[in-house]
Amino acid sequence: MAITGVAMAACLFGLETVPLKHDKPGRIHIKYWEKWSGFEFDAIKKIVDDFNASQDKIFVDLLQTSEIENKAMFAISAGVPPDVAGLYSPNVPHYADERAIIPLDDFCRESGITQGDYIPAYWQLMTYKGKVFALPTTPASTALHYNRGLFREIGLDPNKPPETMEEMDAISDKMTVEKDGHIDRVGFTPSEPGWFNYAWGYYFGGRLWDGVSKITAMDPGNIDAYRWIESFGKRYGGSALTSFKSGLGQFDSPNNGFMDSKVGMEIQGVWMYNFVHTYGPQIDANAAPFPHPKDRPDLANTTYVDADVLCIPRGAAHPKEAWEFIRYVQRQEVMEKLCLLHKKNSPLTKISDHFWQVHANPWIHLFDSLARGKNAKVPARVGIWPEYQQELSASFDQALLLQGTPEQILQDVQDRMQAKLDGYSKRLKQREAEGL
């Protein structure tokens, strides 16, 4: 019995095939792998069902997978790629360098899709080395989330979140509860949730590389950020903070530190409302721009942005049909439906009045405006970003635990990653020279 590409992929990579709907004889089937689960996956399934019902030439077989950044690369190398891969935007540079995804410039040109259709920060995530390699599904930006109930408890105005780092640090000290050398509640710690430990330099004006060939971990803004991280280790104890964090419940549960009122303020993305609404409805939560250093008002409204993206793997059996689905998702009404289901902002520059009127996320205007601002920061667009990210996260722990000065820690990161980047660039140039 012949095994279809979808069935083979499911066997090889442990993917879950979603039951088919609206299928008609004679259609071209395309394989779409998506990483989401839960309500986020249910949302894209509705979009796929809509697409399949909207025409009779193409049918999208949606498959759910985890660790897609690894499994998609394995499948491409094995010659059994999906037609559409729902990757993370930081995957794009490495995938492009490995020629694992194809440029979409010609498709965009033929379809009339241009840079002006997208909020600039999100468009930046779609491009690499002057070419378009992806288009977005749902985007994100980050902000400070804070518990207004705890503000009231310590005698502060719940409608006046901190505007500067110094104000936030002072509020944190007042809100933190320590007993017998253990932390029972923390106002703020940069280690919670710990997902953005590589990005703190952005909030102090730092750069991670020069955009060409030089790693800039020793940028003065990054050093300032690590001094700030170090200050938490000195005030609360790095080991005490680590122990406190290990005692918090998992993110998607009522025992999440923020939901459980054990963390008063934390940096989180636009998705956070979904989890507050589900697991912490008793929390009087709010969101505001993340504070900036007092002496750097130019850094007000700094936000770290990211996006989920759609790419066409090299070797895909049906690239034109894959593009038709990707193009469909970029339609304003389709993108808005998906973002409404995820309760996120849209990556598009144009947004309908309906989108704002029915959006369930009360903080959606904030996240949209932050993403459109001049201080919207994206992950370093470099092929070694996964390794760089890991190095920065490890160096964050060193700074918090006072295992060296910020200068020493970041110099080590810069030296290691510059050597890594030099070797990576040399390999790419050699491959290009050999015509591979």
C-alpha positions in Angstrom: 0.0 0.0 0.0 1.4 3.4 -0.9 2.0 5.8 2.0 1.1 9.5 1.4 3.5 12.3 2.2 1.2 13.3 5.1 1.1 9.9 6.5 4.9 9.4 6.1 5.5 12.8 7.9 3.1 11.8 10.7 5.0 8.5 11.2 8.5 10.0 11.0 7.9 13.1 13.2 5.0 12.2 15.5 2.6 14.7 14.1 -1.1 14.7 14.7 -3.3 14.9 11.6 -6.5 17.0 12.1 -9.7 15.4 10.7 -10.4 16.6 7.2 -13.4 18.8 6.4 -14.9 20.2 3.1 -12.7 17.9 1.0 -13.7 17.4 -2.7 -12.3 15.0 -5.3 -9.5 16.3 -7.6 -8.1 18.8 -5.2 -4.3 19.3 -4.7 -3.5 18.6 -1.1 -0.9 20.6 0.7 0.7 19.8 4.0 0.8 22.6 6.7 2.6 22.0 9.9 1.8 24.3 12.8 3.3 24.3 16.3 0.3 25.7 18.2 -1.8 23.7 20.7 -5.0 24.4 22.6 -7.1 27.3 21.7 -4.4 28.8 19.5 -4.4 25.6 17.3 -8.2 25.6 17.3 -8.1 29.1 15.9 -5.8 28.3 12.9 -7.9 25.2 12.3 -10.9 27.5 11.7 -8.9 29.5 9.3 -7.8 26.4 7.4 -11.5 25.2 7.3 -12.5 28.5 5.9 -9.9 28.3 3.2 -10.8 24.8 2.3 -14.5 25.8 2.0 -13.7 28.9 0.0 -12.6 27.2 -3.2 -12.3 23.7 -4.8 -8.8 23.6 -6.1 -6.6 23.3 -3.0 -7.0 21.4 0.2 -4.9 22.1 3.3 -4.0 19.1 5.5 -3.3 20.7 8.8 -0.9 18.8 11.1 -0.1 19.7 14.7 3.5 19.4 15.9 5.8 20.5 18.6 9.5 21.5 18.3 8.7 22.5 14.7 11.9 24.4 14.4 13.8 21.1 14.6 11.3 18.7 13.0 10.8 20.9 9.9 14.5 21.1 9.3 14.9 17.3 9.6 12.0 16.8 7.2 13.5 19.2 4.7 16.9 17.4 4.9 15.1 14.1 4.5 13.3 15.2 1.4 9.8 15.0 2.9 9.1 18.7 3.8 5.6 20.1 4.4 4.4 22.6 1.9 3.8 25.3 4.6 5.8 25.5 7.9 4.5 27.6 10.8 7.8 28.6 12.3 8.9 31.2 14.8 10.3 34.4 13.3 13.8 33.9 14.9 14.1 30.7 12.9 14.0 32.6 9.6 17.7 33.7 9.4 19.1 30.2 10.1 16.6 28.5 7.8 17.4 31.0 5.0 21.1 30.6 5.4 20.7 26.8 5.2 18.5 27.3 2.1 15.8 25.4 3.9 13.0 27.9 2.9 12.5 29.7 -0.4 12.3 33.5 -0.9 8.8 34.8 -1.4 9.6 38.1 -3.2 8.2 37.0 -6.6 5.1 35.6 -5.0 4.6 38.9 -3.1 5.2 41.0 -6.2 2.7 39.0 -8.2 0.1 39.2 -5.5 0.6 42.9 -4.7 1.8 42.3 -1.2 4.3 45.0 -0.1 6.2 46.3 2.9 3.7 49.0 3.4 1.0 46.4 4.3 2.8 45.6 7.6 3.8 47.3 10.7 7.6 48.0 10.2 8.9 46.0 13.1 6.9 42.9 12.0 8.0 43.3 8.4 11.6 43.4 9.6 11.0 39.9 11.0 9.9 38.6 7.6 13.0 39.7 5.8 16.6 38.6 5.8 19.5 39.8 3.7 17.2 41.9 1.5 14.7 39.1 0.7 11.3 38.1 2.0 11.3 34.6 3.5 8.1 34.6 5.6 4.8 36.3 6.2 3.1 36.5 9.6 0.3 34.8 11.3 -0.1 36.3 14.8 2.4 38.8 16.2 3.3 39.9 19.7 4.7 42.8 21.6 5.6 43.0 25.3 4.7 45.3 28.2 4.6 45.5 32.0 1.8 43.6 33.6 1.0 44.5 37.2 -1.4 43.6 40.0 -3.4 46.6 41.0 -4.6 44.9 44.1 -1.1 44.7 45.4 -0.5 48.3 44.6 -3.5 49.2 46.8 -2.2 46.9 49.5 1.1 48.8 49.8 -0.7 52.2 49.6 0.0 53.1 46.0 -2.3 54.4 43.3 -3.3 51.3 41.2 -3.8 53.5 38.2 -0.2 54.9 38.2 2.2 52.1 37.1 5.9 52.9 37.3 7.3 54.9 34.3 11.0 54.5 35.1 13.2 51.6 36.2 14.0 53.4 39.4 10.3 53.8 40.3 9.7 50.1 39.5 12.6 49.0 41.7 11.4 51.1 44.6 7.9 49.6 44.3 9.3 46.2 44.1 11.2 46.6 47.3 8.1 47.8 49.0 6.0 45.0 47.6 8.5 42.1 48.3 7.9 40.0 51.3 10.8 38.0 52.8 10.7 35.7 55.9 13.7 33.9 57.4 15.8 34.4 54.3 13.2 33.2 52.0 11.1 35.2 49.5 7.4 34.7 49.8 6.5 37.4 47.3 8.5 39.6 45.0 7.4 42.9 43.5 9.5 42.4 40.4 12.4 40.3 39.3 13.9 40.2 35.7 14.1 36.4 36.1 10.3 36.0 36.0 9.0 34.6 33.7 12.5 34.3 32.4 11.6 34.1 28.7 13.3 37.3 27.7 16.6 37.1 29.6 18.5 37.7 26.4 16.6 40.9 25.6 17.2 43.2 28.6 19.9 45.2 26.8 17.2 46.6 24.5 15.5 48.3 27.4 18.8 50.2 28.2 19.5 51.1 24.6 21.9 48.2 23.9 22.6 46.4 20.6 23.4 42.7 20.2 25.3 43.0 16.9 26.1 45.6 14.3 23.9 44.1 11.6 26.8 43.0 9.5 29.6 41.0 11.1 30.3 42.1 14.7 28.8 40.8 17.9 28.2 43.8 20.3 27.5 42.2 23.6 29.8 44.8 25.2 27.6 47.6 24.1 27.3 50.2 27.0 23.5 49.6 27.0 24.0 45.9 27.6 26.4 46.6 30.4 23.9 48.9 32.0 21.3 46.2 31.7 23.5 43.7 33.4 24.3 46.1 36.2 20.6 46.4 36.8 20.2 42.6 36.8 23.1 42.4 39.2 21.3 44.8 41.5 18.5 42.2 42.1 21.0 39.6 43.1 22.6 42.1 45.6 19.2 43.2 47.0 17.3 40.0 47.2 20.0 37.3 46.8 20.5 35.5 43.5 20.1 32.1 45.1 17.0 33.3 47.0 15.4 34.5 43.7 16.3 31.3 42.0 14.7 29.2 44.8 11.6 31.5 44.8 11.2 31.0 41.0 11.5 27.2 41.3 8.6 27.2 43.7 6.2 28.9 41.3 3.6 26.9 39.5 3.6 26.3 35.7 2.6 29.2 33.5 -0.7 28.0 32.2 -2.2 27.3 35.6 -3.8 29.1 38.5 -0.5 28.6 40.3 1.3 30.9 37.9 3.3 33.3 40.1 1.4 36.3 38.7 -2.0 34.7 39.0 -1.2 33.5 42.6 -0.2 37.1 43.6 3.3 36.0 44.4 4.7 38.2 41.6 3.4 41.8 41.6 4.8 43.0 38.2 6.3 41.1 35.3 7.1 41.6 31.6 4.8 39.6 29.4 3.4 39.6 25.9 0.0 40.4 24.4 -1.0 36.8 25.0 -1.0 37.3 28.7 -4.6 38.4 28.9 -5.8 35.0 27.7 -4.1 33.4 30.7 -5.2 36.0 33.2 -8.8 35.7 32.0 -8.6 31.9 32.2 -6.5 31.2 35.3 -6.5 34.5 37.3 -9.9 36.2 36.9 -9.7 37.2 40.5 -6.6 39.3 39.8 -7.1 43.0 39.2 -4.5 43.1 36.5 -3.5 45.9 34.1 -0.8 46.5 31.5 1.4 49.5 30.8 4.6 50.3 28.8 7.6 48.7 30.3 9.6 51.3 32.3 12.7 53.0 31.0 15.9 54.2 32.8 15.3 57.6 34.4 18.1 59.2 32.5 17.0 57.7 29.2 13.5 59.1 28.4 14.3 58.4 24.7 13.8 54.7 25.6 10.2 55.2 26.7 7.8 52.6 25.2 10.5 50.1 24.4 9.0 46.8 23.5 10.4 43.4 22.4 8.4 42.2 19.4 8.1 38.8 17.7 5.8 36.9 15.5 4.7 33.5 14.3 5.3 33.1 10.6 4.5 31.0 7.6 7.3 29.8 5.2 7.5 27.6 2.2 10.3 24.9 2.7 12.7 24.2 -0.1 11.6 21.0 -1.9 7.9 21.5 -1.1 5.8 19.6 -3.5 3.3 22.4 -4.1 4.9 25.8 -3.6 2.3 27.7 -5.7 -0.6 26.2 -3.9 1.2 26.8 -0.5 1.5 30.4 -1.5 -2.2 30.6 -2.2 -2.9 29.6 1.4 -0.3 32.0 2.8 -1.7 34.8 0.7 -5.2 34.0 2.0 -4.1 34.3 5.6 -2.7 37.8 4.8 -6.1 39.1 3.7 -7.2 41.7 6.3 -10.5 40.1 7.3 -8.7 36.7 7.6 -5.8 38.0 9.6 -8.2 39.9 11.9 -10.2 36.8 12.5 -7.2 34.8 13.5 -5.8 37.6 15.7 -9.2 38.1 17.4 -9.3 34.3 18.1 -5.8 34.6 19.7 -6.7 37.9 21.3 -3.6 39.5 19.9 -2.9 42.6 17.9 -2.7 42.5 14.1 0.6 42.7 12.1 -1.1 44.7 9.4 -0.9 48.5 9.1 -4.7 48.8 8.3 -7.1 47.6 10.9 -10.9 47.7 10.7 -13.2 49.5 13.2 -14.8 46.1 13.8 -11.5 44.7 15.0 -11.3 47.3 17.8 -15.0 47.1 18.6 -15.2 43.4 19.3 -11.7 42.7 20.6 -11.8 40.9 24.0 -8.3 42.0 25.1 -8.7 45.3 27.1 -5.1 46.1 26.6 -5.0 45.6 22.8 -4.5 49.3 21.9 -1.4 49.4 24.1 0.2 46.4 22.4 -0.6 47.8 18.9 0.8 51.2 19.7 4.0 49.7 21.2 4.6 47.6 18.1 4.2 50.7 15.9 6.6 52.8 18.0 10.2 53.7 17.3 11.4 51.6 20.1 10.0 48.3 18.9 13.0 45.8 19.0 13.3 42.5 17.2 15.6 39.5 17.8 19.0 39.8 16.2 18.6 38.9 12.6 21.6 36.6 12.4 21.9 32.9 11.6 23.6 32.0 14.9 20.8 33.6 17.0 19.7 30.3 18.7 23.2 29.9 20.1 23.6 33.6 20.9 20.2 33.5 22.7 21.4 30.6 24.9 24.6 32.3 25.7 22.8 35.5 26.7 20.4 33.5 28.9 23.3 31.7 30.6 25.1 35.0 31.2 21.9 36.5 32.7 22.0 33.8 35.3 25.7 34.6 36.0 24.8 38.3 36.5 21.9 37.5 38.8 24.0 35.1 40.9 26.9 37.6 41.0 29.3 35.3 39.3 31.5 38.0 37.8 31.1 41.6 36.9 28.8 42.6 34.0 31.9 43.6 32.0 33.6 40.2 32.5 30.4 38.3 31.8 29.6 40.1 28.6 33.1 40.1 27.4 33.1 36.3 27.6 29.9 36.2 25.7 31.2 38.6 23.0 34.4 36.6 22.6 32.7 33.2 22.3 29.9 34.4 20.0 32.3 36.5 17.7 34.3 33.3 17.1 31.1 31.4 16.4 29.9 34.1 14.0 33.2 34.2 12.2 33.2 30.5 11.7 29.5 30.5 10.6 30.2 33.3 8.1 33.2 31.6 6.7 31.3 28.4 6.2 28.5 30.3 4.3 31.1 32.1 2.1 32.9 28.8 1.3 29.7 27.1 0.4 28.7 30.0 -1.9 32.1 30.0 -3.5 31.7 26.3 -4.2 28.3 26.9 -5.7 26.6 24.7 -3.2 
